[in-house]
């Protein structure tokens, strides 16, 4: 089986990490971008503004 080329990460607002809104994005597992923490300017409907979203770990999985 082949290795994964992308990893799923959760993006939360930088100034309010406990916000109810977040994005999921794919991040590469190899190369320069794999080591850098993602930072994106995205729309936050909770505040109705564009904000900086940063990468956070996914929440623990429950069965």
C-alpha positions, -999 to 999 in steps of 0.1 A, spaced: 0 0 0 13 35 -9 21 61 17 -3 91 21 7 123 3 -16 146 23 -27 149 59 -60 164 71 -55 194 95 -80 217 113 -78 254 108 -91 276 137 -92 314 141 -59 328 154 -74 353 178 -102 330 190 -92 293 189 -124 282 208 -146 296 181 -174 273 169 -163 276 133 -133 259 117 -120 247 83 -105 213 74 -77 215 48 -52 190 33 -15 195 41 13 177 23 33 151 42 65 156 23 86 186 12 91 221 27 54 229 34 51 197 55 73 213 83 57 248 82 25 255 103 -3 266 79 -17 301 81 -46 312 59 -69 342 55 -104 328 55 -140 340 61 -154 335 96 -192 335 95 -194 338 133 -178 372 132 -188 380 96 -152 390 87 -121 376 71 -96 364 97 -63 346 99 -68 309 105 -39 287 119 -33 250 120 -43 230 151 -42 193 159 -73 173 152 -95 165 183 -90 130 197 -112 103 181 -138 87 202 -154 53 195 
